[in-house]
Amino acid sequence: MPSPARPTLVHTLVGHAATRGGQTAYEYLHDDGRVDSLTYQELLTRATRAARHLRADTGQKGPALLLYPPGLDFVVAVWACFLAGVPAVPAYPPIFGSTARIAARFTRMLEDSRAATLLADPALLGLLTPDADADDGPRVLTLDAADAGAPPADTGPDSDALADLLRTAAAPADPALIQYTSGSTGQPKGVVLEHRNLLANIRAITEVFQLDETARVVSWLPPYHDMGLIGFILTPVHGAFPVRLMSPVHFLKNPLAWIRQISELGITHTGGPNFAYDLCDRRAATADLGGLDLSTWRLAFNGAEPVRPATLHRFADRFAPHGFRPEAFLPCYGLAEATLIVTGHHWPGHDTGVDEDGRVDCGPVIDGHTLALVDPDTGVPVADGAEGEIWISGPSISDGYWNATGTSDGELFGDLGGTRHLRTGDLGRLRAGHLTVTGRRKDVLIQNGVNHHAHDLCSAATENNPAVRPTAAAFSGPDDEIVLAVEVAGHNHDRAALASDIRTRVLDSTGARVHTVVLCPPRSIPRTTSGKIQHSLARARHLDGTLGGTAVTATPPTAAEDAELLTRLLSTVFAAVCQVPSCGPDQTLAAIGGDSLRAAEIAAVLEDALTLPVPVEDVLRARSPRELTARLTQHWAGRGVPRTDVLERVRTLTTRERADDPPEPVDPPAPGIAPEPGDTPEPADAPAQGGAPAQGGAPAPGDVAAPADAPAVDGHDDAHGGDDVRGHGAARGGDDAEGHVR
C-alpha cells in the first residue's frame, strides 16, 4: 500500500492493484483493430517480475535504457524501472526514422547514460545493436525472459518480491526518468526528472485538465517523451482512469481513426500538436462522418508547436455538426525541463483568446509554480505586457542534465529574489497573469512539429560546399517558412541551381525544407563582435529589405522530383515490410528477401496509407521501388487521379527522416507537420516510419510509413535541447510564433 513516508507513483500503482486490481489500466489498439489490455494487477505483476531482474542487474546504480515499439510492453518496462528504483531512459525505436540515424542517436544515448541494463524488444534490439551480447556493453533483459516460467499475470505479483522492492523503493528525490533530446546534433542532453517532479506536474495536469475517475482518454502520441509518456502513461494511473493507446504511425496514416475512437469510446480528454487538428480537418473534408459523436470530448489540448487560431476555427467548424465544442480547446505551454505542462487554459472562443499579433493565450502558470518574464541580458523582470525570457520555478522543474551534459548551469538557471528559476530560452509576454509565447531566444525553427537548430541548417548548407562561404543564417519568414541566407563564394553561379543544391543538402541532412535561399555577397550576414552569426538580426534585415543578396524562392517540384518523392516512400515501405534496414530505389524485392506474400503486404500497406488502389500484380511485376513508381503513376493516371492529388497523399505519408532535433517529438519524434501542396516533406519525432510491431514482432501490415504531413510525431525540442510539447500561439509569425508545450 502507499507509504506516506516515500510517496511516489509506485505506491499509487500498488494501491490500485490492491483495491481495484481487476480494473483496466491500459489498452493498446493495433492497426488491425485488435485491442490488448492490462489491468492494474496484471501491470503490477509483470512489472514486479521485470523489476527483480533489473534490481539484480543494476543494484540501483545505473539507469536502464528502454527500446520498444509503441505498445503495452513499453508501459510495463517503464513501471518496472520505477519499481526497481532504476532511472528509465526511453529511446525512440527504428520505426521512427532511418535506422542509421536512430542507431547513431541510440549509441550516443547509451554512452552518455552509462546504462547498466538494456530492457528491450528483441526484434528492435537486433536492428540497432547487432553486438548486443558483447561483454563490454550493458546487460540485455527482455520481458519475455522476466515472465518465463511464471504463472499468469492475473494471479498477482509475488508478495515477497514486491515487499522487498518496496522496502528499498526510490525516494521522491531520486531520478525517475532521463529524457534525452532527439536532436541531430552531437552531444546528447538527458533531462533528469525526479519522482517528485513527476508527481508535482501530474497533479498540475490533473487540475488544469480537470481530470477525475470519470475521465476516458486516448492517445496516439509517441510514448517516449513528456507529452505521450507523462501525459498519457503516468497521469492515468495517478488518476485511476483507463487510457487507450495507439501507435503514432496508425494516427499518421489514418488520423480519423483517432477521431472515431473518441466517438466510439466516449472519450473526454485527448489532444496533440496543432498539426493533428489540421490533418484531421483535411482528411475529414472527403470522409464519411456519419454517426460520429464528439459530444463527450470535454478537453482538446493543443501543444508542441505553434497554436494557430485558423486551425482552431477550421477544426471547430468542421466537427461542430458532430458535437464538438470550441471551448473544449485548451492551448498550453510547457517543456521537458519543467516535466511537461507550465501553463494552460480553455480557449474562450472564436473572437477571444488571441492577442493583437495573432498569438493564442496559453493561460496562467500552474499552481505551486511561479513564472516571470525577464530581460535575458540583465536578469531583471520586465514590465507587464513587455517581451522577456520566460523563467519558471517550482516543484516540477528538473535539476538539470544527466552527467552534467548539455547546457551549463548558468545558462540553464537564473536567480530571482533568491529563488532558482529555469531559463527556458523562450520569449513571451505576460498580461494579467496569462502567457503568450512570442518566440525563441535561441535560434530554433519549427517545421511540421519538428524543431531545427539554425546552426544545423547552416552547417548542412555550407559544409563541403565550395560554392559558398562558411557563413549562413537561418530564420523564419513572414509566414513561418524557413529562409536560409548564405554568403556565396566566387562569381558566375547559376542562382537557381545553387539554391536548389542548398535546399537538397539541407533536406538530406536535417529533414528541413527550405522555402527561400538568399544568396548574399561576402560579409553581408551580421555577426556579433565575437564572431557569432546573428540569425535574428539577419531575419530583421531580410524582412525590411536591407540584408542584400538575391532571394530564390522554391518553385513547384518537377515531375522527376515528384517521382523521386514517391520512390523514396516506396523504398521505405519495401524495407519495413521485408524487415531490412533499408532498400535502395533500384533494389529488387527478391534481393531484400521479399516474396509474393510480402508483395501483397506492400500493396495492402500502400493502399491503406494512400487510399489509392495498388494492384498486387504491379508490385509483383515491378522489380524495384523505382519501377513500381512508374507503374503506379501510370495506373493512377489511367483512373483519372490528378498528379497533384497523388503528391499530396505522398507528402502526407513521407516522414522527415533526419529532422530530429527533434522529437528535440517526437522527442518523438516523440511526440511532428503538415506540408502544403508543393512541399517536400518528412516528419517529426517522425520519419520514415516503418511499421512497428505490435508488441514486439515484425512490423504489422498497417504499421508502415508515417506521414510527413505529419510529423515527427512527437517530436519536441526544448529550449535546451529537450523535446517540446510547446503549445504555441501564433497565427503568423516565424520565430516568434511559438507558445509551447514541448
C-alpha positions in Angstrom: 0.0 0.0 0.0 1.1 3.6 -0.5 3.6 4.8 2.1 3.2 8.4 3.3 6.9 8.4 4.1 8.0 7.6 0.5 5.2 8.7 -1.8 5.8 8.1 -5.5 3.8 6.8 -8.4 4.9 3.3 -7.5 2.8 3.5 -4.3 -0.1 4.7 -6.3 0.1 1.7 -8.6 0.5 -0.7 -5.7 -2.6 0.8 -4.0 -4.7 0.5 -7.2 -3.6 -3.2 -7.6 -4.8 -3.9 -4.1 -8.1 -2.0 -4.3 -9.1 -2.3 -7.9 -6.8 -4.9 -9.3 -9.3 -6.2 -12.0 -9.9 -2.7 -13.4 -8.4 -2.0 -16.8 -5.4 0.4 -16.6 -4.2 0.4 -20.2 -5.4 -0.7 -23.6 -3.5 -0.7 -26.9 -5.3 -0.5 -30.2 -3.5 -2.3 -33.1 -3.8 -1.1 -36.6 -5.9 -4.1 -37.5 -8.4 -3.4 -34.7 -7.2 -5.8 -32.1 -7.1 -4.5 -28.6 -4.6 -5.6 -25.9 -5.3 -4.7 -22.3 -3.7 -4.7 -18.9 -5.4 -4.5 -15.5 -3.7 -2.9 -12.6 -3.0 -6.3 -11.1 -1.5 -7.6 -14.3 0.6 -4.5 -14.7 2.0 -4.7 -11.2 2.7 -8.4 -11.6 4.6 -8.1 -14.9 6.4 -5.0 -13.7 7.4 -6.7 -10.4 8.9 -9.6 -12.3 11.0 -7.4 -14.6 11.9 -5.1 -11.6 13.5 -8.1 -9.8 15.8 -8.7 -12.7 16.6 -5.0 -13.1 17.5 -4.7 -9.4 19.8 -7.7 -9.7 21.4 -6.2 -12.8 21.9 -2.6 -11.7 21.9 -2.6 -7.9 20.0 0.7 -8.4 23.3 2.2 -9.5 22.7 2.8 -13.2 19.8 3.6 -15.5 18.1 1.2 -17.8 17.6 2.1 -21.5 14.3 1.1 -22.9 13.8 0.1 -26.5 10.3 -0.9 -27.5 7.8 -0.2 -30.2 4.6 1.5 -29.1 2.5 -0.9 -27.0 1.9 -2.3 -23.6 5.4 -3.9 -23.2 6.8 -0.4 -23.2 4.4 0.5 -20.4 5.4 -2.5 -18.4 9.1 -1.6 -18.9 8.6 1.9 -17.6 6.8 0.7 -14.4 9.4 -2.0 -13.9 12.1 0.7 -13.8 10.1 2.7 -11.2 9.6 -0.4 -9.0 13.3 -1.3 -9.2 14.3 2.3 -8.3 16.2 2.4 -11.6 16.0 5.6 -13.8 14.2 4.8 -17.1 15.8 6.1 -20.3 13.2 5.8 -23.1 14.7 5.5 -26.6 13.0 6.0 -29.9 12.8 2.7 -31.9 13.9 2.5 -35.6 10.3 2.7 -36.7 10.5 6.4 -36.2 13.2 7.3 -38.7 16.1 5.9 -40.7 17.8 3.0 -38.9 21.3 4.5 -39.4 20.3 7.9 -37.9 18.4 6.4 -35.0 21.2 3.8 -34.4 23.7 6.7 -34.1 21.5 8.5 -31.6 20.9 5.3 -29.7 24.7 4.8 -29.4 25.1 8.4 -28.1 22.4 7.9 -25.5 23.9 4.5 -24.4 27.3 6.1 -24.0 26.1 9.2 -22.2 23.6 7.5 -19.9 26.0 4.7 -19.0 23.0 2.4 -18.8 23.6 -0.7 -16.8 20.8 -2.6 -18.5 19.1 -2.6 -21.9 15.5 -3.5 -21.4 14.4 -4.2 -25.0 12.2 -5.9 -27.6 14.4 -8.5 -29.2 13.2 -7.6 -32.7 14.2 -4.0 -32.4 17.4 -4.8 -30.5 18.8 -6.7 -33.4 18.3 -3.7 -35.7 20.3 -1.3 -33.6 22.7 -3.4 -31.6 23.9 -6.4 -33.6 26.6 -7.0 -31.0 24.2 -6.5 -28.0 25.7 -9.5 -26.3 29.2 -8.0 -26.2 30.9 -8.4 -22.8 31.6 -4.7 -22.5 28.0 -3.5 -23.1 25.0 -3.3 -20.8 23.3 -6.5 -19.9 20.2 -7.2 -22.1 16.9 -8.0 -20.4 13.7 -8.9 -22.2 10.2 -9.0 -20.6 9.8 -12.5 -22.1 12.8 -13.6 -20.0 11.4 -12.0 -16.9 8.0 -13.7 -17.5 9.5 -17.1 -18.3 8.1 -19.9 -16.2 5.9 -17.5 -14.1 2.2 -18.1 -13.5 -0.4 -15.9 -15.4 -0.2 -12.2 -14.7 -3.7 -12.1 -13.4 -2.7 -14.3 -10.4 -1.0 -11.2 -8.8 2.6 -10.4 -8.0 4.9 -12.4 -5.8 4.2 -10.8 -2.5 7.7 -11.3 -1.1 9.4 -9.9 -4.2 7.1 -6.9 -4.1 7.7 -6.3 -0.4 11.4 -6.5 -1.0 11.2 -3.9 -3.8 9.1 -1.5 -1.8 11.4 -1.7 1.3 14.1 -0.1 -0.8 11.9 1.8 -3.2 13.1 5.0 -4.8 12.6 8.1 -2.7 10.8 11.2 -4.1 14.1 12.9 -4.7 15.6 10.0 -6.7 15.7 10.2 -10.5 12.8 8.5 -12.2 13.2 9.4 -15.9 16.1 10.6 -18.1 14.5 12.2 -21.2 17.1 12.6 -24.0 16.7 15.2 -26.6 16.0 13.8 -30.0 18.1 16.3 -31.9 20.6 15.5 -34.6 23.5 17.4 -33.1 26.5 16.0 -31.3 26.3 15.8 -27.5 23.0 14.3 -26.2 21.2 16.0 -23.3 19.4 13.9 -20.8 16.8 15.9 -18.8 16.7 14.3 -15.3 13.2 14.1 -13.8 12.8 13.0 -10.2 9.8 11.1 -8.8 8.7 14.3 -7.0 8.9 16.3 -10.3 6.5 13.8 -11.9 4.0 13.9 -9.1 4.0 17.7 -8.9 3.4 18.1 -12.7 0.9 15.3 -12.9 -1.1 16.9 -10.1 -1.0 20.2 -12.1 -2.1 18.4 -15.2 -5.0 16.9 -13.2 -6.1 20.3 -12.0 -5.7 22.2 -15.3 -7.4 19.3 -17.3 -10.0 18.7 -14.6 -9.3 15.0 -14.6 -11.1 12.5 -12.3 -12.0 8.9 -12.3 -14.8 9.5 -14.9 -12.2 10.6 -17.5 -11.7 8.5 -20.6 -8.7 9.2 -22.6 -7.0 8.0 -25.8 -3.5 8.9 -27.2 -1.6 8.3 -30.4 1.4 10.5 -29.2 4.8 8.9 -29.1 5.1 7.3 -25.7 8.9 8.0 -25.3 8.8 11.6 -24.2 7.0 14.1 -22.0 3.6 14.6 -23.7 3.0 10.9 -24.5 4.8 9.4 -21.6 3.9 11.7 -18.7 0.6 12.9 -20.0 -0.8 9.5 -21.2 1.0 6.7 -19.5 1.7 8.1 -16.0 -1.2 10.5 -15.4 -3.9 8.0 -16.0 -2.6 5.7 -13.3 -2.3 8.6 -10.9 -6.0 9.5 -11.6 -7.2 5.9 -11.7 -8.9 6.2 -15.1 -8.2 3.9 -18.2 -6.3 5.0 -21.3 -6.3 3.6 -24.8 -3.0 3.9 -26.6 -2.5 3.9 -30.4 0.7 3.9 -32.5 1.7 7.3 -33.8 2.1 5.6 -37.2 -1.5 4.5 -37.0 -2.6 8.0 -36.5 -0.4 9.5 -39.2 -1.7 7.1 -41.8 -5.3 7.4 -40.6 -5.9 10.4 -38.4 -9.6 9.9 -38.4 -9.1 6.7 -36.6 -8.3 8.8 -33.6 -11.4 10.9 -34.0 -13.5 7.7 -34.4 -12.0 6.3 -31.2 -13.2 9.5 -29.4 -16.7 8.9 -30.7 -16.9 5.1 -30.1 -15.4 5.2 -26.6 -17.0 8.4 -25.3 -13.5 9.9 -24.8 -13.5 13.0 -22.6 -9.8 14.1 -22.8 -7.3 13.9 -25.6 -5.2 16.1 -27.8 -2.0 16.7 -29.7 0.1 19.2 -31.6 -1.6 21.8 -33.9 -0.8 19.7 -37.0 -3.0 16.9 -35.7 -6.1 19.1 -35.9 -5.1 20.4 -39.3 -4.6 16.8 -40.6 -7.9 15.6 -39.2 -9.7 18.6 -40.8 -8.2 17.9 -44.2 -9.0 14.2 -44.1 -12.5 14.8 -42.9 -13.3 17.0 -45.9 -13.8 14.0 -48.1 -14.6 11.4 -45.4 -18.0 9.9 -44.4 -18.5 11.2 -40.9 -21.9 9.7 -40.5 -22.6 8.6 -36.9 -19.7 10.5 -35.5 -20.4 11.8 -32.0 -17.9 14.1 -30.3 -20.2 15.4 -27.6 -18.3 13.7 -24.8 -15.0 15.4 -25.7 -14.5 17.9 -22.9 -10.9 18.8 -23.4 -8.8 19.0 -26.6 -5.4 20.2 -25.6 -3.1 21.8 -28.3 0.6 21.9 -27.7 4.1 21.0 -29.1 4.1 23.6 -31.9 2.5 27.0 -32.6 -1.2 27.0 -31.9 -2.9 28.6 -35.0 -6.2 30.3 -34.4 -7.1 29.5 -38.0 -6.7 25.8 -37.2 -8.9 26.0 -34.1 -11.6 27.8 -36.2 -11.4 25.3 -39.1 -11.5 22.2 -36.8 -14.3 23.6 -34.7 -16.4 24.4 -37.7 -15.7 21.1 -39.4 -16.7 19.0 -36.4 -19.4 21.2 -34.7 -22.1 19.3 -36.5 -20.8 16.2 -34.7 -21.0 17.6 -31.2 -17.5 19.2 -30.9 -17.5 22.4 -28.8 -14.8 25.0 -29.5 -14.5 25.8 -25.8 -13.0 22.3 -25.4 -9.7 23.5 -26.9 -7.0 24.0 -24.3 -3.8 25.7 -25.6 -0.9 25.0 -23.4 2.8 25.7 -22.9 5.5 23.6 -21.3 8.8 21.9 -21.8 10.7 18.8 -20.8 12.8 20.6 -18.2 9.6 21.5 -16.4 8.4 17.9 -16.7 5.6 18.8 -19.1 3.0 21.5 -18.5 3.7 25.0 -17.4 0.6 27.0 -18.5 -2.8 26.2 -20.0 -6.4 27.1 -20.0 -9.5 26.6 -22.1 -9.8 28.7 -25.3 -12.5 31.3 -24.7 -13.8 31.0 -28.3 -13.7 32.4 -31.8 -13.3 36.1 -31.0 -11.2 36.0 -27.9 -8.1 34.3 -26.6 -5.9 35.7 -29.4 -3.7 38.9 -29.0 -3.2 41.7 -31.5 -0.3 39.8 -33.1 -2.4 36.7 -33.7 -0.8 34.7 -30.8 -3.0 32.4 -28.7 -3.3 33.0 -25.0 -1.7 29.9 -23.3 -3.2 30.7 -19.9 -1.8 31.2 -16.4 1.0 29.3 -14.7 0.2 26.0 -13.0 -0.5 26.0 -9.3 2.5 26.0 -7.0 4.8 27.5 -9.6 5.9 31.0 -10.5 6.5 32.4 -13.9 8.4 35.6 -14.7 9.3 37.5 -17.8 12.9 38.6 -17.5 15.3 40.7 -19.6 17.7 37.9 -20.6 20.7 40.2 -20.6 20.2 41.9 -17.3 18.2 39.2 -15.4 15.7 41.9 -14.3 11.9 41.2 -14.7 10.2 43.3 -17.4 7.0 45.3 -17.1 3.6 43.6 -17.6 3.0 43.2 -21.3 6.6 43.6 -22.3 8.5 40.9 -24.0 11.0 38.9 -21.9 12.5 35.5 -21.5 10.2 33.0 -19.7 11.7 31.9 -16.3 9.9 29.3 -14.2 10.4 27.9 -10.7 8.5 25.3 -8.7 8.4 21.6 -7.9 8.1 20.4 -11.5 11.4 21.9 -12.6 14.3 19.5 -13.4 17.5 19.9 -11.5 19.5 19.7 -14.8 21.0 17.2 -17.2 22.3 13.7 -16.6 26.1 13.5 -16.3 26.1 17.4 -16.4 26.0 17.3 -20.2 24.2 19.8 -22.3 23.8 23.4 -21.2 25.9 25.0 -18.4 24.1 25.6 -15.1 24.5 29.4 -15.5 22.7 29.2 -18.9 20.0 26.9 -17.7 19.1 28.6 -14.4 18.9 32.1 -13.1 18.2 33.7 -9.7 15.2 35.9 -8.9 14.9 37.1 -5.4 17.0 34.3 -4.1 14.9 31.6 -5.9 16.4 29.5 -8.6 14.4 29.7 -11.9 14.7 27.7 -15.1 15.6 29.8 -18.0 13.5 28.4 -20.8 15.1 30.2 -23.7 11.5 31.1 -24.9 10.3 34.7 -25.2 6.8 35.8 -24.3 4.5 38.4 -22.8 2.6 38.2 -19.6 -0.7 40.1 -19.4 -2.9 39.8 -16.3 -1.1 36.6 -15.4 -1.7 35.0 -18.8 1.2 33.9 -21.1 1.6 34.3 -24.8 4.8 33.0 -26.3 6.4 35.2 -28.9 9.5 33.4 -30.0 12.7 31.7 -29.1 15.7 33.4 -27.6 17.8 30.7 -29.2 17.6 30.1 -32.9 15.3 27.2 -33.2 12.9 26.8 -36.1 9.9 24.6 -36.0 8.6 23.0 -39.2 5.9 20.4 -39.2 6.3 20.0 -35.5 10.0 19.3 -35.7 12.5 21.6 -34.1 15.6 22.5 -36.2 18.5 24.4 -34.8 19.6 27.2 -37.1 23.2 26.2 -37.0 22.3 22.6 -38.1 20.7 24.0 -41.2 23.6 26.4 -41.8 26.1 23.6 -41.4 24.3 21.4 -43.9 24.2 24.2 -46.4 27.9 25.2 -46.2 29.9 22.1 -45.2 31.9 20.7 -48.1 30.2 23.1 -50.4 32.9 25.1 -52.4 30.2 27.3 -53.9 29.5 29.1 -50.6 31.5 30.6 -47.7 31.1 29.1 -44.3 28.8 31.9 -43.3 25.0 31.4 -43.2 21.9 32.4 -41.2 18.6 30.5 -40.9 15.4 32.0 -39.7 11.7 32.0 -40.4 10.0 34.2 -43.0 6.8 36.2 -42.5 4.6 33.0 -42.9 6.8 30.7 -40.8 8.6 29.3 -43.8 12.3 28.6 -43.4 14.7 31.1 -45.0 18.4 30.4 -45.3 20.8 33.2 -46.1 24.3 32.1 -47.3 27.3 34.1 -48.4 28.4 33.0 -51.9 32.0 32.3 -52.8 33.1 33.4 -56.3 31.0 34.6 -59.1 29.0 33.5 -62.1 26.9 30.9 -60.3 23.7 29.7 -61.7 21.5 31.1 -58.9 18.6 28.7 -59.3 20.9 25.6 -59.4 22.9 26.8 -56.4 19.7 27.4 -54.4 18.4 24.0 -55.4 21.6 22.4 -54.3 21.5 24.1 -51.0 17.9 23.0 -50.4 18.8 19.4 -51.2 21.8 19.5 -48.9 19.7 20.8 -46.0 16.8 18.4 -46.6 19.1 15.4 -46.9 21.0 16.3 -43.7 18.3 17.6 -41.5 14.9 16.9 -43.0 14.0 20.6 -43.1 12.5 22.1 -46.2 14.0 25.5 -47.1 11.5 27.7 -48.8 13.7 30.7 -49.7 17.5 30.7 -50.2 19.1 34.2 -50.0 22.4 34.3 -51.9 24.4 37.1 -50.3 27.7 38.7 -51.1 30.6 38.2 -48.7 30.5 39.9 -45.3 26.8 40.8 -45.5 25.4 38.4 -42.9 25.7 40.0 -39.5 27.9 38.7 -36.7 28.5 39.6 -33.1 31.8 41.1 -32.1 32.9 37.7 -31.0 32.1 36.3 -34.5 28.8 34.6 -33.8 26.1 34.7 -36.5 23.2 36.9 -35.6 20.3 34.9 -37.0 17.6 37.2 -35.6 19.2 40.4 -37.0 19.7 38.7 -40.3 15.9 37.9 -40.3 15.1 41.5 -39.4 17.2 42.8 -42.3 15.8 40.3 -44.7 12.2 41.3 -43.8 13.0 45.0 -44.2 15.0 44.6 -47.4 18.4 45.6 -46.0 20.1 42.2 -45.9 21.1 42.4 -49.6 21.6 39.5 -51.9 19.2 37.6 -54.2 16.3 35.7 -52.8 15.5 32.5 -54.7 12.1 31.0 -53.7 11.3 27.4 -54.1 9.3 26.6 -57.2 6.9 23.7 -57.6 8.7 20.4 -57.9 9.3 18.9 -61.4 7.7 15.7 -62.5 11.1 14.0 -61.9 11.3 15.4 -58.4 7.7 14.2 -57.7 8.6 10.7 -58.9 11.6 10.7 -56.7 9.5 11.5 -53.7 7.2 8.6 -54.4 10.1 6.3 -54.9 11.6 7.2 -51.5 8.3 6.4 -49.9 8.1 3.0 -51.7 11.7 2.2 -50.7 10.7 2.9 -47.0 7.7 0.6 -47.3 9.7 -2.2 -49.1 12.3 -2.1 -46.3 9.8 -2.0 -43.5 7.7 -4.9 -44.8 10.7 -7.0 -45.5 12.2 -6.1 -42.2 15.6 -4.9 -43.5 17.3 -1.6 -42.5 16.9 0.0 -45.9 16.0 -0.6 -49.6 17.6 1.3 -52.4 15.4 2.7 -55.2 16.7 0.2 -57.7 17.0 -2.8 -55.4 14.6 -5.7 -56.2 12.1 -7.1 -53.9 13.8 -10.5 -54.2 17.1 -9.0 -53.3 15.9 -7.9 -49.9 14.1 -11.2 -49.1 10.7 -10.4 -50.4 8.2 -12.8 -52.0 4.7 -12.8 -53.2 3.4 -12.6 -49.6 5.5 -9.6 -48.9 4.4 -8.1 -52.2 0.8 -8.5 -51.2 1.6 -6.9 -47.8 3.3 -3.9 -49.6 0.2 -3.4 -51.7 -2.0 -3.5 -48.7 0.1 -1.1 -46.7 0.3 1.4 -49.6 -3.4 1.1 -50.5 -4.3 1.7 -46.9 -1.9 4.6 -46.4 -2.5 6.4 -49.7 -6.2 5.4 -50.0 -5.5 4.7 -53.7 -5.7 1.3 -55.5 -2.4 -0.5 -55.5 -2.7 -3.7 -57.6 -0.7 -6.6 -56.2 0.3 -7.6 -59.7 2.0 -4.3 -60.2 4.1 -4.8 -57.1 5.0 -8.3 -58.2 5.9 -7.2 -61.8 7.9 -4.2 -60.7 11.5 -5.1 -60.0 12.2 -2.2 -57.7 10.7 0.8 -55.9 11.6 3.0 -58.9 9.9 0.7 -61.4 6.8 0.5 -59.1 6.7 4.3 -59.1 6.4 4.3 -62.9 3.7 1.5 -62.9 1.6 3.1 -60.1 1.9 6.6 -61.7 0.6 5.2 -65.0 -2.1 3.2 -63.2 -3.5 6.1 -61.2 -3.3 8.5 -64.2 -5.4 5.9 -66.1 -8.0 6.0 -63.4 -8.2 9.8 -63.6 -6.4 10.6 -60.3 -4.7 14.0 -60.6 -1.0 14.0 -60.1 -1.4 16.8 -57.5 -3.7 14.6 -55.5 -1.2 11.7 -55.6 1.6 14.0 -54.4 -0.5 15.5 -51.6 -1.1 12.0 -50.3 2.6 11.0 -50.6 3.7 14.1 -48.8 1.3 13.3 -46.1 2.9 10.0 -45.6 6.6 10.7 -46.2 8.4 11.3 -42.9 11.3 13.5 -42.3 14.0 11.1 -41.5 16.6 13.4 -40.2 14.9 16.2 -38.5 15.3 15.1 -35.1 16.4 17.9 -33.3 13.9 16.7 -32.8 11.1 14.5 -31.4 14.4 17.6 -29.7 8.5 14.9 -31.0 8.8 13.5 -31.2 11.0 13.7 -28.8 9.1 11.7 -31.0 9.9 12.2 -32.7 8.5 11.9 -29.7 5.8 13.1 -30.0 5.9 16.2 -35.5 3.6 18.9 -39.6 1.6 19.3 -42.4 3.2 20.5 -45.6 1.2 22.3 -48.1 1.0 21.1 -51.7 4.3 21.7 -53.3 6.3 21.0 -50.1 8.5 18.0 -50.0 8.3 16.7 -46.5 9.2 14.5 -43.8 8.3 14.4 -40.2 8.7 14.7 -36.7 10.0 12.8 -34.0 8.6 11.2 -37.3 10.2 9.9 -40.0 10.3 7.2 -42.2 8.1 5.2 -40.1 8.3 1.8 -40.9 5.9 -0.2 -39.0 6.2 -1.3 -35.7 5.1 -4.4 -34.4 2.5 -4.8 -32.3 4.2 -5.8 -29.2 7.5 -6.8 -30.4 7.5 -8.5 -33.6 7.8 -7.7 -37.2 6.0 -4.7 -38.4 2.4 -5.2 -38.9 0.9 -4.5 -42.4 -0.8 -1.5 -41.1 2.2 -0.1 -39.3 4.4 1.2 -42.1 5.2 4.6 -43.3 4.3 7.7 -41.5 3.5 11.0 -43.0 5.2 13.9 -43.4 2.1 15.8 -43.2 2.6 14.7 -40.0 5.3 14.6 -38.1 7.5 13.9 -36.1 5.1 12.7 -34.1 6.3 13.6 -31.3 8.8 15.5 -31.7 9.7 18.1 -29.5 12.7 20.2 -28.9 13.0 22.4 -26.0 14.9 25.4 -25.2 17.9 23.5 -24.0 17.5 20.5 -26.3 14.6 18.6 -24.9 11.6 17.7 -26.9 8.9 20.3 -27.0 5.4 19.9 -26.3 5.2 23.5 -26.9 1.8 24.8 -27.4 2.4 28.0 -29.2 0.2 30.6 -30.1 0.8 32.3 -33.3 -1.3 32.9 -36.3 1.6 34.2 -38.3 5.0 35.0 -37.3 8.0 32.8 -37.6 10.5 32.5 -34.8 8.1 34.5 -32.8 5.1 32.4 -33.1 5.6 29.8 -30.5 3.7 29.1 -27.5 4.6 25.7 -26.5 4.3 22.5 -24.5 7.5 21.0 -25.6 
